[in-house]
């Protein structure tokens, strides 16, 4: 997302400027993957990620990565308890 240190280019809207704010703080794994995909074309992706790391953002999608407790995590776990036995594929 654009920040005071890294404002967007005046001629280009970034995905975080055109999507709803809730997009970047999705509750579901699919929602998180959607937000991460939107970041893929953003020209400010790297600056956004670096800023989020420096600020230790507590959660959300920043620069195409998911943050949880200030750290980048690979994916969002679904709600509820994990299964005792994996489901066969």
PDB file with one MODEL, atoms N, CA, C and O in Angstrom:
MODEL        1
ATOM      1  N   UNK A   1       0.835  -1.169   0.000  1.00  0.00           N
ATOM      2  CA  UNK A   1       0.000   0.000   0.000  1.00  0.00           C
ATOM      3  C   UNK A   1       0.882   1.236   0.000  1.00  0.00           C
ATOM      4  O   UNK A   1       1.940   1.242   0.630  1.00  0.00           O
ATOM      5  N   UNK A   2       0.464   2.274  -0.693  1.00  0.00           N
ATOM      6  CA  UNK A   2       1.262   3.489  -0.659  1.00  0.00           C
ATOM      7  C   UNK A   2       1.354   4.041   0.758  1.00  0.00           C
ATOM      8  O   UNK A   2       0.407   3.955   1.540  1.00  0.00           O
ATOM      9  N   UNK A   3       2.490   4.597   1.065  1.00  0.00           N
ATOM     10  CA  UNK A   3       2.712   5.209   2.371  1.00  0.00           C
ATOM     11  C   UNK A   3       3.273   6.599   2.151  1.00  0.00           C
ATOM     12  O   UNK A   3       3.639   6.933   1.024  1.00  0.00           O
ATOM     13  N   UNK A   4       3.354   7.430   3.197  1.00  0.00           N
ATOM     14  CA  UNK A   4       3.947   8.755   3.023  1.00  0.00           C
ATOM     15  C   UNK A   4       5.376   8.691   2.479  1.00  0.00           C
ATOM     16  O   UNK A   4       5.793   9.579   1.735  1.00  0.00           O
ATOM     17  N   UNK A   5       6.125   7.654   2.842  1.00  0.00           N
ATOM     18  CA  UNK A   5       7.494   7.515   2.344  1.00  0.00           C
ATOM     19  C   UNK A   5       7.548   7.027   0.899  1.00  0.00           C
ATOM     20  O   UNK A   5       8.518   7.286   0.188  1.00  0.00           O
ATOM     21  N   UNK A   6       6.509   6.324   0.471  1.00  0.00           N
ATOM     22  CA  UNK A   6       6.457   5.774  -0.884  1.00  0.00           C
ATOM     23  C   UNK A   6       5.086   6.061  -1.499  1.00  0.00           C
ATOM     24  O   UNK A   6       4.261   5.156  -1.621  1.00  0.00           O
ATOM     25  N   UNK A   7       4.840   7.314  -1.885  1.00  0.00           N
ATOM     26  CA  UNK A   7       3.537   7.626  -2.481  1.00  0.00           C
ATOM     27  C   UNK A   7       3.405   6.988  -3.861  1.00  0.00           C
ATOM     28  O   UNK A   7       4.412   6.711  -4.512  1.00  0.00           O
ATOM     29  N   UNK A   8       2.168   6.751  -4.315  1.00  0.00           N
ATOM     30  CA  UNK A   8       1.988   6.162  -5.639  1.00  0.00           C
ATOM     31  C   UNK A   8       2.358   7.166  -6.717  1.00  0.00           C
ATOM     32  O   UNK A   8       2.336   8.376  -6.490  1.00  0.00           O
ATOM     33  N   UNK A   9       2.695   6.656  -7.881  1.00  0.00           N
ATOM     34  CA  UNK A   9       2.944   7.529  -9.021  1.00  0.00           C
ATOM     35  C   UNK A   9       1.625   8.212  -9.355  1.00  0.00           C
ATOM     36  O   UNK A   9       0.587   7.551  -9.361  1.00  0.00           O
ATOM     37  N   UNK A  10       1.630   9.508  -9.631  1.00  0.00           N
ATOM     38  CA  UNK A  10       0.368  10.223  -9.842  1.00  0.00           C
ATOM     39  C   UNK A  10      -0.448   9.724 -11.023  1.00  0.00           C
ATOM     40  O   UNK A  10      -1.662   9.925 -11.056  1.00  0.00           O
ATOM     41  N   UNK A  11       0.190   9.078 -11.993  1.00  0.00           N
ATOM     42  CA  UNK A  11      -0.545   8.608 -13.165  1.00  0.00           C
ATOM     43  C   UNK A  11      -0.990   7.156 -13.062  1.00  0.00           C
ATOM     44  O   UNK A  11      -1.614   6.636 -13.988  1.00  0.00           O
ATOM     45  N   UNK A  12      -0.684   6.503 -11.964  1.00  0.00           N
ATOM     46  CA  UNK A  12      -0.999   5.080 -11.870  1.00  0.00           C
ATOM     47  C   UNK A  12      -1.678   4.768 -10.543  1.00  0.00           C
ATOM     48  O   UNK A  12      -1.177   5.125  -9.477  1.00  0.00           O
ATOM     49  N   UNK A  13      -2.806   4.107 -10.620  1.00  0.00           N
ATOM     50  CA  UNK A  13      -3.480   3.651  -9.409  1.00  0.00           C
ATOM     51  C   UNK A  13      -2.975   2.257  -9.076  1.00  0.00           C
ATOM     52  O   UNK A  13      -2.875   1.400  -9.954  1.00  0.00           O
ATOM     53  N   UNK A  14      -2.664   2.036  -7.831  1.00  0.00           N
ATOM     54  CA  UNK A  14      -2.207   0.725  -7.387  1.00  0.00           C
ATOM     55  C   UNK A  14      -3.411  -0.096  -6.926  1.00  0.00           C
ATOM     56  O   UNK A  14      -4.453   0.473  -6.600  1.00  0.00           O
ATOM     57  N   UNK A  15      -3.285  -1.427  -6.894  1.00  0.00           N
ATOM     58  CA  UNK A  15      -4.420  -2.251  -6.474  1.00  0.00           C
ATOM     59  C   UNK A  15      -4.976  -1.858  -5.104  1.00  0.00           C
ATOM     60  O   UNK A  15      -6.188  -1.907  -4.894  1.00  0.00           O
ATOM     61  N   UNK A  16      -4.110  -1.473  -4.178  1.00  0.00           N
ATOM     62  CA  UNK A  16      -4.609  -1.131  -2.844  1.00  0.00           C
ATOM     63  C   UNK A  16      -5.386   0.180  -2.841  1.00  0.00           C
ATOM     64  O   UNK A  16      -6.095   0.480  -1.881  1.00  0.00           O
ATOM     65  N   UNK A  17      -5.258   0.958  -3.907  1.00  0.00           N
ATOM     66  CA  UNK A  17      -6.029   2.194  -4.010  1.00  0.00           C
ATOM     67  C   UNK A  17      -7.397   1.955  -4.637  1.00  0.00           C
ATOM     68  O   UNK A  17      -8.310   2.762  -4.458  1.00  0.00           O
ATOM     69  N   UNK A  18      -7.547   0.859  -5.368  1.00  0.00           N
ATOM     70  CA  UNK A  18      -8.799   0.610  -6.079  1.00  0.00           C
ATOM     71  C   UNK A  18      -9.655  -0.476  -5.430  1.00  0.00           C
ATOM     72  O   UNK A  18     -10.861  -0.529  -5.673  1.00  0.00           O
ATOM     73  N   UNK A  19      -9.066  -1.328  -4.624  1.00  0.00           N
ATOM     74  CA  UNK A  19      -9.813  -2.394  -3.938  1.00  0.00           C
ATOM     75  C   UNK A  19     -10.263  -1.915  -2.559  1.00  0.00           C
ATOM     76  O   UNK A  19      -9.733  -0.942  -2.024  1.00  0.00           O
ATOM     77  N   UNK A  20     -11.231  -2.601  -2.004  1.00  0.00           N
ATOM     78  CA  UNK A  20     -11.702  -2.291  -0.653  1.00  0.00           C
ATOM     79  C   UNK A  20     -10.607  -2.598   0.367  1.00  0.00           C
ATOM     80  O   UNK A  20      -9.869  -3.567   0.188  1.00  0.00           O
ATOM     81  N   UNK A  21     -10.482  -1.810   1.422  1.00  0.00           N
ATOM     82  CA  UNK A  21      -9.448  -2.069   2.434  1.00  0.00           C
ATOM     83  C   UNK A  21      -9.518  -3.473   3.033  1.00  0.00           C
ATOM     84  O   UNK A  21      -8.487  -4.053   3.375  1.00  0.00           O
ATOM     85  N   UNK A  22     -10.726  -4.020   3.160  1.00  0.00           N
ATOM     86  CA  UNK A  22     -10.883  -5.346   3.754  1.00  0.00           C
ATOM     87  C   UNK A  22     -10.188  -6.429   2.931  1.00  0.00           C
ATOM     88  O   UNK A  22      -9.862  -7.497   3.451  1.00  0.00           O
ATOM     89  N   UNK A  23      -9.963  -6.151   1.647  1.00  0.00           N
ATOM     90  CA  UNK A  23      -9.299  -7.122   0.771  1.00  0.00           C
ATOM     91  C   UNK A  23      -7.953  -7.538   1.338  1.00  0.00           C
ATOM     92  O   UNK A  23      -7.573  -8.705   1.241  1.00  0.00           O
ATOM     93  N   UNK A  24      -7.233  -6.602   1.925  1.00  0.00           N
ATOM     94  CA  UNK A  24      -5.859  -6.830   2.389  1.00  0.00           C
ATOM     95  C   UNK A  24      -5.804  -7.458   3.776  1.00  0.00           C
ATOM     96  O   UNK A  24      -4.726  -7.772   4.281  1.00  0.00           O
ATOM     97  N   UNK A  25      -6.977  -7.641   4.392  1.00  0.00           N
ATOM     98  CA  UNK A  25      -7.057  -8.218   5.736  1.00  0.00           C
ATOM     99  C   UNK A  25      -8.107  -9.329   5.744  1.00  0.00           C
ATOM    100  O   UNK A  25      -8.939  -9.403   6.648  1.00  0.00           O
ATOM    101  N   UNK A  26      -8.058 -10.182   4.734  1.00  0.00           N
ATOM    102  CA  UNK A  26      -9.063 -11.227   4.531  1.00  0.00           C
ATOM    103  C   UNK A  26      -9.047 -12.256   5.654  1.00  0.00           C
ATOM    104  O   UNK A  26      -8.014 -12.526   6.266  1.00  0.00           O
ATOM    105  N   UNK A  27     -10.225 -12.823   5.906  1.00  0.00           N
ATOM    106  CA  UNK A  27     -10.376 -13.855   6.936  1.00  0.00           C
ATOM    107  C   UNK A  27     -10.155 -15.265   6.400  1.00  0.00           C
ATOM    108  O   UNK A  27      -9.918 -16.194   7.171  1.00  0.00           O
ATOM    109  N   UNK A  28     -10.233 -15.425   5.093  1.00  0.00           N
ATOM    110  CA  UNK A  28     -10.144 -16.768   4.520  1.00  0.00           C
ATOM    111  C   UNK A  28      -8.845 -16.949   3.735  1.00  0.00           C
ATOM    112  O   UNK A  28      -8.285 -15.977   3.227  1.00  0.00           O
ATOM    113  N   UNK A  29      -8.369 -18.181   3.635  1.00  0.00           N
ATOM    114  CA  UNK A  29      -7.173 -18.426   2.816  1.00  0.00           C
ATOM    115  C   UNK A  29      -7.356 -17.988   1.360  1.00  0.00           C
ATOM    116  O   UNK A  29      -6.431 -17.440   0.760  1.00  0.00           O
ATOM    117  N   UNK A  30      -8.544 -18.223   0.788  1.00  0.00           N
ATOM    118  CA  UNK A  30      -8.789 -17.800  -0.595  1.00  0.00           C
ATOM    119  C   UNK A  30      -8.726 -16.282  -0.727  1.00  0.00           C
ATOM    120  O   UNK A  30      -8.204 -15.762  -1.713  1.00  0.00           O
ATOM    121  N   UNK A  31      -9.254 -15.579   0.257  1.00  0.00           N
ATOM    122  CA  UNK A  31      -9.206 -14.120   0.243  1.00  0.00           C
ATOM    123  C   UNK A  31      -7.785 -13.593   0.311  1.00  0.00           C
ATOM    124  O   UNK A  31      -7.444 -12.615  -0.355  1.00  0.00           O
ATOM    125  N   UNK A  32      -6.962 -14.238   1.114  1.00  0.00           N
ATOM    126  CA  UNK A  32      -5.553 -13.845   1.224  1.00  0.00           C
ATOM    127  C   UNK A  32      -4.840 -14.082  -0.101  1.00  0.00           C
ATOM    128  O   UNK A  32      -4.079 -13.228  -0.554  1.00  0.00           O
ATOM    129  N   UNK A  33      -5.076 -15.229  -0.726  1.00  0.00           N
ATOM    130  CA  UNK A  33      -4.430 -15.527  -2.009  1.00  0.00           C
ATOM    131  C   UNK A  33      -4.868 -14.537  -3.083  1.00  0.00           C
ATOM    132  O   UNK A  33      -4.069 -14.159  -3.940  1.00  0.00           O
ATOM    133  N   UNK A  34      -6.126 -14.117  -3.044  1.00  0.00           N
ATOM    134  CA  UNK A  34      -6.619 -13.112  -3.987  1.00  0.00           C
ATOM    135  C   UNK A  34      -5.858 -11.800  -3.795  1.00  0.00           C
ATOM    136  O   UNK A  34      -5.412 -11.195  -4.770  1.00  0.00           O
ATOM    137  N   UNK A  35      -5.710 -11.362  -2.559  1.00  0.00           N
ATOM    138  CA  UNK A  35      -4.986 -10.117  -2.271  1.00  0.00           C
ATOM    139  C   UNK A  35      -3.531 -10.220  -2.721  1.00  0.00           C
ATOM    140  O   UNK A  35      -2.995  -9.284  -3.314  1.00  0.00           O
ATOM    141  N   UNK A  36      -2.897 -11.345  -2.443  1.00  0.00           N
ATOM    142  CA  UNK A  36      -1.504 -11.535  -2.855  1.00  0.00           C
ATOM    143  C   UNK A  36      -1.375 -11.475  -4.378  1.00  0.00           C
ATOM    144  O   UNK A  36      -0.408 -10.921  -4.901  1.00  0.00           O
ATOM    145  N   UNK A  37      -2.344 -12.043  -5.082  1.00  0.00           N
ATOM    146  CA  UNK A  37      -2.314 -12.014  -6.546  1.00  0.00           C
ATOM    147  C   UNK A  37      -2.449 -10.584  -7.070  1.00  0.00           C
ATOM    148  O   UNK A  37      -1.798 -10.219  -8.048  1.00  0.00           O
ATOM    149  N   UNK A  38      -3.278  -9.783  -6.434  1.00  0.00           N
ATOM    150  CA  UNK A  38      -3.422  -8.390  -6.851  1.00  0.00           C
ATOM    151  C   UNK A  38      -2.104  -7.636  -6.733  1.00  0.00           C
ATOM    152  O   UNK A  38      -1.813  -6.765  -7.553  1.00  0.00           O
ATOM    153  N   UNK A  39      -1.318  -7.958  -5.737  1.00  0.00           N
ATOM    154  CA  UNK A  39      -0.023  -7.291  -5.544  1.00  0.00           C
ATOM    155  C   UNK A  39       0.970  -7.644  -6.646  1.00  0.00           C
ATOM    156  O   UNK A  39       1.936  -6.913  -6.863  1.00  0.00           O
ATOM    157  N   UNK A  40       0.748  -8.738  -7.332  1.00  0.00           N
ATOM    158  CA  UNK A  40       1.702  -9.219  -8.321  1.00  0.00           C
ATOM    159  C   UNK A  40       2.015  -8.241  -9.435  1.00  0.00           C
ATOM    160  O   UNK A  40       3.115  -8.274  -9.987  1.00  0.00           O
ATOM    161  N   UNK A  41       1.078  -7.375  -9.779  1.00  0.00           N
ATOM    162  CA  UNK A  41       1.298  -6.421 -10.868  1.00  0.00           C
ATOM    163  C   UNK A  41       1.621  -5.021 -10.369  1.00  0.00           C
ATOM    164  O   UNK A  41       1.792  -4.105 -11.173  1.00  0.00           O
ATOM    165  N   UNK A  42       1.706  -4.844  -9.079  1.00  0.00           N
ATOM    166  CA  UNK A  42       1.881  -3.504  -8.513  1.00  0.00           C
ATOM    167  C   UNK A  42       3.336  -3.031  -8.645  1.00  0.00           C
ATOM    168  O   UNK A  42       4.257  -3.761  -8.279  1.00  0.00           O
ATOM    169  N   UNK A  43       3.546  -1.823  -9.161  1.00  0.00           N
ATOM    170  CA  UNK A  43       4.909  -1.311  -9.291  1.00  0.00           C
ATOM    171  C   UNK A  43       5.545  -0.952  -7.948  1.00  0.00           C
ATOM    172  O   UNK A  43       6.761  -0.778  -7.866  1.00  0.00           O
ATOM    173  N   UNK A  44       4.741  -0.841  -6.909  1.00  0.00           N
ATOM    174  CA  UNK A  44       5.259  -0.494  -5.583  1.00  0.00           C
ATOM    175  C   UNK A  44       5.396  -1.705  -4.672  1.00  0.00           C
ATOM    176  O   UNK A  44       5.608  -1.562  -3.467  1.00  0.00           O
ATOM    177  N   UNK A  45       5.274  -2.889  -5.243  1.00  0.00           N
ATOM    178  CA  UNK A  45       5.279  -4.107  -4.428  1.00  0.00           C
ATOM    179  C   UNK A  45       6.498  -4.196  -3.511  1.00  0.00           C
ATOM    180  O   UNK A  45       6.345  -4.417  -2.309  1.00  0.00           O
ATOM    181  N   UNK A  46       7.687  -4.030  -4.049  1.00  0.00           N
ATOM    182  CA  UNK A  46       8.904  -4.176  -3.250  1.00  0.00           C
ATOM    183  C   UNK A  46       8.985  -3.106  -2.162  1.00  0.00           C
ATOM    184  O   UNK A  46       9.328  -3.413  -1.020  1.00  0.00           O
ATOM    185  N   UNK A  47       8.673  -1.864  -2.500  1.00  0.00           N
ATOM    186  CA  UNK A  47       8.713  -0.785  -1.509  1.00  0.00           C
ATOM    187  C   UNK A  47       7.676  -1.018  -0.412  1.00  0.00           C
ATOM    188  O   UNK A  47       7.930  -0.743   0.760  1.00  0.00           O
ATOM    189  N   UNK A  48       6.515  -1.523  -0.798  1.00  0.00           N
ATOM    190  CA  UNK A  48       5.460  -1.825   0.168  1.00  0.00           C
ATOM    191  C   UNK A  48       5.923  -2.915   1.132  1.00  0.00           C
ATOM    192  O   UNK A  48       5.744  -2.797   2.344  1.00  0.00           O
ATOM    193  N   UNK A  49       6.514  -3.969   0.589  1.00  0.00           N
ATOM    194  CA  UNK A  49       6.999  -5.073   1.416  1.00  0.00           C
ATOM    195  C   UNK A  49       8.098  -4.598   2.362  1.00  0.00           C
ATOM    196  O   UNK A  49       8.079  -4.926   3.548  1.00  0.00           O
ATOM    197  N   UNK A  50       9.047  -3.835   1.849  1.00  0.00           N
ATOM    198  CA  UNK A  50      10.136  -3.331   2.691  1.00  0.00           C
ATOM    199  C   UNK A  50       9.607  -2.446   3.815  1.00  0.00           C
ATOM    200  O   UNK A  50      10.076  -2.533   4.950  1.00  0.00           O
ATOM    201  N   UNK A  51       8.633  -1.598   3.501  1.00  0.00           N
ATOM    202  CA  UNK A  51       8.045  -0.744   4.526  1.00  0.00           C
ATOM    203  C   UNK A  51       7.316  -1.545   5.590  1.00  0.00           C
ATOM    204  O   UNK A  51       7.424  -1.250   6.780  1.00  0.00           O
ATOM    205  N   UNK A  52       6.572  -2.562   5.162  1.00  0.00           N
ATOM    206  CA  UNK A  52       5.841  -3.405   6.113  1.00  0.00           C
ATOM    207  C   UNK A  52       6.795  -4.160   7.023  1.00  0.00           C
ATOM    208  O   UNK A  52       6.537  -4.305   8.218  1.00  0.00           O
ATOM    209  N   UNK A  53       7.901  -4.643   6.460  1.00  0.00           N
ATOM    210  CA  UNK A  53       8.901  -5.334   7.279  1.00  0.00           C
ATOM    211  C   UNK A  53       9.523  -4.377   8.289  1.00  0.00           C
ATOM    212  O   UNK A  53       9.713  -4.735   9.452  1.00  0.00           O
ATOM    213  N   UNK A  54       9.839  -3.170   7.851  1.00  0.00           N
ATOM    214  CA  UNK A  54      10.454  -2.184   8.744  1.00  0.00           C
ATOM    215  C   UNK A  54       9.506  -1.789   9.873  1.00  0.00           C
ATOM    216  O   UNK A  54       9.936  -1.566  11.005  1.00  0.00           O
ATOM    217  N   UNK A  55       8.207  -1.702   9.556  1.00  0.00           N
ATOM    218  CA  UNK A  55       7.205  -1.312  10.563  1.00  0.00           C
ATOM    219  C   UNK A  55       6.726  -2.497  11.390  1.00  0.00           C
ATOM    220  O   UNK A  55       6.004  -2.324  12.372  1.00  0.00           O
ATOM    221  N   UNK A  56       7.132  -3.714  10.989  1.00  0.00           N
ATOM    222  CA  UNK A  56       6.646  -4.941  11.628  1.00  0.00           C
ATOM    223  C   UNK A  56       5.115  -4.947  11.675  1.00  0.00           C
ATOM    224  O   UNK A  56       4.505  -5.086  12.736  1.00  0.00           O
ATOM    225  N   UNK A  57       4.516  -4.789  10.489  1.00  0.00           N
ATOM    226  CA  UNK A  57       3.056  -4.782  10.389  1.00  0.00           C
ATOM    227  C   UNK A  57       2.500  -6.011  11.096  1.00  0.00           C
ATOM    228  O   UNK A  57       2.989  -7.119  10.880  1.00  0.00           O
ATOM    229  N   UNK A  58       1.490  -5.833  11.935  1.00  0.00           N
ATOM    230  CA  UNK A  58       0.988  -6.969  12.707  1.00  0.00           C
ATOM    231  C   UNK A  58       0.264  -8.021  11.868  1.00  0.00           C
ATOM    232  O   UNK A  58       0.349  -9.212  12.168  1.00  0.00           O
ATOM    233  N   UNK A  59      -0.446  -7.597  10.820  1.00  0.00           N
ATOM    234  CA  UNK A  59      -1.133  -8.584  10.001  1.00  0.00           C
ATOM    235  C   UNK A  59      -1.618  -7.955   8.719  1.00  0.00           C
ATOM    236  O   UNK A  59      -1.619  -6.733   8.572  1.00  0.00           O
ATOM    237  N   UNK A  60      -2.034  -8.805   7.783  1.00  0.00           N
ATOM    238  CA  UNK A  60      -2.535  -8.342   6.496  1.00  0.00           C
ATOM    239  C   UNK A  60      -1.578  -8.687   5.373  1.00  0.00           C
ATOM    240  O   UNK A  60      -0.490  -9.217   5.599  1.00  0.00           O
ATOM    241  N   UNK A  61      -2.008  -8.375   4.152  1.00  0.00           N
ATOM    242  CA  UNK A  61      -1.181  -8.594   2.971  1.00  0.00           C
ATOM    243  C   UNK A  61      -0.504  -7.279   2.614  1.00  0.00           C
ATOM    244  O   UNK A  61      -1.162  -6.260   2.403  1.00  0.00           O
ATOM    245  N   UNK A  62       0.815  -7.322   2.550  1.00  0.00           N
ATOM    246  CA  UNK A  62       1.640  -6.149   2.237  1.00  0.00           C
ATOM    247  C   UNK A  62       2.696  -6.574   1.236  1.00  0.00           C
ATOM    248  O   UNK A  62       3.444  -7.517   1.493  1.00  0.00           O
ATOM    249  N   UNK A  63       2.772  -5.901   0.106  1.00  0.00           N
ATOM    250  CA  UNK A  63       3.798  -6.230  -0.880  1.00  0.00           C
ATOM    251  C   UNK A  63       3.712  -7.653  -1.389  1.00  0.00           C
ATOM    252  O   UNK A  63       4.728  -8.244  -1.754  1.00  0.00           O
ATOM    253  N   UNK A  64       2.516  -8.208  -1.418  1.00  0.00           N
ATOM    254  CA  UNK A  64       2.329  -9.563  -1.924  1.00  0.00           C
ATOM    255  C   UNK A  64       2.641 -10.664  -0.935  1.00  0.00           C
ATOM    256  O   UNK A  64       2.658 -11.840  -1.298  1.00  0.00           O
ATOM    257  N   UNK A  65       2.888 -10.299   0.308  1.00  0.00           N
ATOM    258  CA  UNK A  65       3.189 -11.296   1.346  1.00  0.00           C
ATOM    259  C   UNK A  65       2.188 -11.170   2.489  1.00  0.00           C
ATOM    260  O   UNK A  65       1.666 -10.087   2.752  1.00  0.00           O
ATOM    261  N   UNK A  66       1.929 -12.277   3.158  1.00  0.00           N
ATOM    262  CA  UNK A  66       1.020 -12.298   4.297  1.00  0.00           C
ATOM    263  C   UNK A  66       1.808 -12.101   5.584  1.00  0.00           C
ATOM    264  O   UNK A  66       2.792 -12.796   5.835  1.00  0.00           O
ATOM    265  N   UNK A  67       1.366 -11.154   6.389  1.00  0.00           N
ATOM    266  CA  UNK A  67       1.996 -10.887   7.678  1.00  0.00           C
ATOM    267  C   UNK A  67       1.100 -11.385   8.802  1.00  0.00           C
ATOM    268  O   UNK A  67      -0.122 -11.235   8.760  1.00  0.00           O
ATOM    269  N   UNK A  68       1.731 -11.977   9.802  1.00  0.00           N
ATOM    270  CA  UNK A  68       1.050 -12.408  11.023  1.00  0.00           C
ATOM    271  C   UNK A  68       2.006 -12.130  12.173  1.00  0.00           C
ATOM    272  O   UNK A  68       3.111 -12.671  12.215  1.00  0.00           O
ATOM    273  N   UNK A  69       1.583 -11.298  13.091  1.00  0.00           N
ATOM    274  CA  UNK A  69       2.419 -10.902  14.231  1.00  0.00           C
ATOM    275  C   UNK A  69       3.765 -10.328  13.792  1.00  0.00           C
ATOM    276  O   UNK A  69       4.801 -10.614  14.393  1.00  0.00           O
ATOM    277  N   UNK A  70       3.736  -9.516  12.737  1.00  0.00           N
ATOM    278  CA  UNK A  70       4.945  -8.830  12.299  1.00  0.00           C
ATOM    279  C   UNK A  70       5.915  -9.652  11.481  1.00  0.00           C
ATOM    280  O   UNK A  70       7.002  -9.177  11.152  1.00  0.00           O
ATOM    281  N   UNK A  71       5.538 -10.894  11.140  1.00  0.00           N
ATOM    282  CA  UNK A  71       6.418 -11.772  10.357  1.00  0.00           C
ATOM    283  C   UNK A  71       5.700 -12.230   9.094  1.00  0.00           C
ATOM    284  O   UNK A  71       4.474 -12.342   9.068  1.00  0.00           O
ATOM    285  N   UNK A  72       6.464 -12.490   8.065  1.00  0.00           N
ATOM    286  CA  UNK A  72       5.897 -13.043   6.834  1.00  0.00           C
ATOM    287  C   UNK A  72       5.637 -14.528   7.057  1.00  0.00           C
ATOM    288  O   UNK A  72       6.505 -15.258   7.534  1.00  0.00           O
ATOM    289  N   UNK A  73       4.432 -14.963   6.705  1.00  0.00           N
ATOM    290  CA  UNK A  73       4.062 -16.376   6.805  1.00  0.00           C
ATOM    291  C   UNK A  73       3.619 -16.856   5.419  1.00  0.00           C
ATOM    292  O   UNK A  73       3.116 -16.055   4.631  1.00  0.00           O
ATOM    293  N   UNK A  74       3.794 -18.142   5.105  1.00  0.00           N
ATOM    294  CA  UNK A  74       3.500 -18.614   3.747  1.00  0.00           C
ATOM    295  C   UNK A  74       2.015 -18.612   3.386  1.00  0.00           C
ATOM    296  O   UNK A  74       1.662 -18.356   2.235  1.00  0.00           O
ATOM    297  N   UNK A  75       1.154 -18.890   4.342  1.00  0.00           N
ATOM    298  CA  UNK A  75      -0.283 -18.943   4.028  1.00  0.00           C
ATOM    299  C   UNK A  75      -1.095 -18.804   5.309  1.00  0.00           C
ATOM    300  O   UNK A  75      -0.597 -18.981   6.420  1.00  0.00           O
ATOM    301  N   UNK A  76      -2.353 -18.483   5.103  1.00  0.00           N
ATOM    302  CA  UNK A  76      -3.271 -18.337   6.233  1.00  0.00           C
ATOM    303  C   UNK A  76      -3.876 -19.698   6.543  1.00  0.00           C
ATOM    304  O   UNK A  76      -4.364 -20.405   5.661  1.00  0.00           O
ATOM    305  N   UNK A  77      -3.828 -20.036   7.805  1.00  0.00           N
ATOM    306  CA  UNK A  77      -4.467 -21.289   8.223  1.00  0.00           C
ATOM    307  C   UNK A  77      -5.966 -21.078   8.303  1.00  0.00           C
ATOM    308  O   UNK A  77      -6.424 -20.018   8.728  1.00  0.00           O
ATOM    309  N   UNK A  78      -6.743 -22.092   7.893  1.00  0.00           N
ATOM    310  CA  UNK A  78      -8.193 -21.975   8.036  1.00  0.00           C
ATOM    311  C   UNK A  78      -8.578 -21.942   9.518  1.00  0.00           C
ATOM    312  O   UNK A  78      -7.826 -22.388  10.385  1.00  0.00           O
ATOM    313  N   UNK A  79      -9.741 -21.414   9.773  1.00  0.00           N
ATOM    314  CA  UNK A  79     -10.229 -21.371  11.154  1.00  0.00           C
ATOM    315  C   UNK A  79     -10.522 -22.771  11.659  1.00  0.00           C
ATOM    316  O   UNK A  79     -10.740 -23.697  10.879  1.00  0.00           O
ATOM    317  N   UNK A  80     -10.522 -22.908  12.968  1.00  0.00           N
ATOM    318  CA  UNK A  80     -10.851 -24.189  13.581  1.00  0.00           C
ATOM    319  C   UNK A  80      -9.619 -25.005  13.901  1.00  0.00           C
ATOM    320  O   UNK A  80      -8.489 -24.610  13.616  1.00  0.00           O
ATOM    321  N   UNK A  81      -9.868 -26.137  14.493  1.00  0.00           N
ATOM    322  CA  UNK A  81      -8.776 -27.035  14.878  1.00  0.00           C
ATOM    323  C   UNK A  81      -8.297 -27.815  13.672  1.00  0.00           C
ATOM    324  O   UNK A  81      -9.090 -28.132  12.786  1.00  0.00           O
ATOM    325  N   UNK A  82      -7.013 -28.129  13.623  1.00  0.00           N
ATOM    326  CA  UNK A  82      -6.522 -28.974  12.525  1.00  0.00           C
ATOM    327  C   UNK A  82      -7.095 -30.383  12.640  1.00  0.00           C
ATOM    328  O   UNK A  82      -7.436 -30.836  13.732  1.00  0.00           O
ATOM    329  N   UNK A  83      -7.195 -31.057  11.524  1.00  0.00           N
ATOM    330  CA  UNK A  83      -7.693 -32.434  11.524  1.00  0.00           C
ATOM    331  C   UNK A  83      -6.685 -33.348  12.205  1.00  0.00           C
ATOM    332  O   UNK A  83      -5.476 -33.134  12.121  1.00  0.00           O
ATOM    333  N   UNK A  84      -7.202 -34.372  12.883  1.00  0.00           N
ATOM    334  CA  UNK A  84      -6.320 -35.369  13.492  1.00  0.00           C
ATOM    335  C   UNK A  84      -5.700 -36.245  12.423  1.00  0.00           C
ATOM    336  O   UNK A  84      -4.544 -36.654  12.532  1.00  0.00           O
ATOM    337  N   UNK A  85      -6.477 -36.529  11.391  1.00  0.00           N
ATOM    338  CA  UNK A  85      -6.019 -37.394  10.304  1.00  0.00           C
ATOM    339  C   UNK A  85      -6.202 -36.639   8.993  1.00  0.00           C
ATOM    340  O   UNK A  85      -7.288 -36.121   8.729  1.00  0.00           O
ATOM    341  N   UNK A  86      -5.170 -36.568   8.177  1.00  0.00           N
ATOM    342  CA  UNK A  86      -5.300 -35.857   6.898  1.00  0.00           C
ATOM    343  C   UNK A  86      -6.351 -36.495   6.004  1.00  0.00           C
ATOM    344  O   UNK A  86      -6.565 -37.707   6.033  1.00  0.00           O
ATOM    345  N   UNK A  87      -6.996 -35.663   5.218  1.00  0.00           N
ATOM    346  CA  UNK A  87      -7.983 -36.149   4.264  1.00  0.00           C
ATOM    347  C   UNK A  87      -7.237 -36.652   3.034  1.00  0.00           C
ATOM    348  O   UNK A  87      -6.371 -35.951   2.512  1.00  0.00           O
ATOM    349  N   UNK A  88      -7.563 -37.876   2.554  1.00  0.00           N
ATOM    350  CA  UNK A  88      -6.881 -38.385   1.356  1.00  0.00           C
ATOM    351  C   UNK A  88      -7.158 -37.480   0.163  1.00  0.00           C
ATOM    352  O   UNK A  88      -8.260 -36.951   0.013  1.00  0.00           O
ATOM    353  N   UNK A  89      -6.147 -37.310  -0.682  1.00  0.00           N
ATOM    354  CA  UNK A  89      -6.295 -36.427  -1.856  1.00  0.00           C
ATOM    355  C   UNK A  89      -6.918 -37.128  -3.019  1.00  0.00           C
ATOM    356  O   UNK A  89      -7.108 -36.523  -4.074  1.00  0.00           O
TER     357      UNK A  89
ENDMDL
END
